[in-house]
Amino acid sequence: MRLDHDQRADAVYVTMLPDIAWDHQVRLDPRRIVDYGIDGRVIGIELLGVHLGVDVEGLPNATWLAKELGKHE
């Protein structure tokens, strides 16, 4: 997994499975979007407005994600 932080866009993208082709996305709320691959697995997570904080509850790999986000504060 890889976390990329775009400070200008105030967004974070977490790449989980880079070799799987994108199929669709599900918007959990206005600031959290989960991307799914053609095989149905989560391939990435987009987090918007990260300066406001990030709610990791209900996201895949929430514990890892919270830890990594803490490194970028």
Summary of the structure (lengths in Angstrom):
residues: 73
radius of gyration: 11.6
end to end distance: 18.6
largest distance: 33.4
contacts: 189
relative contact order: 0.24
helix: 18%
strand: 42%
